[in-house]
Amino acid sequence: MLNAPQARPIPPPDANEPVTLKMTRGAPITVEARLNGVPLTLIVDTGADRTVISPEAIEQAGLGNQGGSPVQVVGVAGTTTATLVTVPLLDVAGARIGPIVVVAHALPQSFRGSGAPAVDGLLGRDVLDVFTLSVDTASGRATLTPR
């Protein structure tokens, strides 16, 4: 677990309507987000404490010039070093969240697009805690509802 500020929701301009997520049998559930106005595709990862965004996506959003704090990240594939970066605003499923500290880390090549849509990161529990996540595998639907 990383000791960093928690995500703070900024009330969205519209009602808190559920957002249907991309859910395909045998593939991760993904959600569209915006970082500094730049569109991202993030995998919904209920096992991740923190949201992870690739350094390339952070750079594309114009936020690559800020320094960051190195951090050890432990996952199923082992331990690696990444960087904690504060981003001013992350728009996800009708909620505007920020500022938020995210983990800037290069994603495995398998996440970057070989045939499937490219993925820019993982949406972790730091952001998911702002939502109610419903997954109905029988109907093939998942929704995020801002709280």
Secondary structure as GFF3:
##gff-version 3
##sequence-region A 1 147
A	DSSP	beta_strand	9	10	.	.	.	ID=ss1
A	DSSP	beta_strand	19	20	.	.	.	ID=ss2
A	DSSP	beta_strand	30	35	.	.	.	ID=ss3
A	DSSP	beta_strand	38	44	.	.	.	ID=ss4
A	DSSP	beta_strand	52	53	.	.	.	ID=ss5
A	DSSP	alpha_helix	55	60	.	.	.	ID=ss6
A	DSSP	beta_strand	69	75	.	.	.	ID=ss7
A	DSSP	beta_strand	78	87	.	.	.	ID=ss8
A	DSSP	beta_strand	90	92	.	.	.	ID=ss9
A	DSSP	beta_strand	95	97	.	.	.	ID=ss10
A	DSSP	beta_strand	100	104	.	.	.	ID=ss11
A	DSSP	three_ten_helix	109	111	.	.	.	ID=ss12
A	DSSP	beta_strand	121	123	.	.	.	ID=ss13
A	DSSP	alpha_helix	125	128	.	.	.	ID=ss14
A	DSSP	beta_strand	131	136	.	.	.	ID=ss15
A	DSSP	beta_strand	141	146	.	.	.	ID=ss16
###
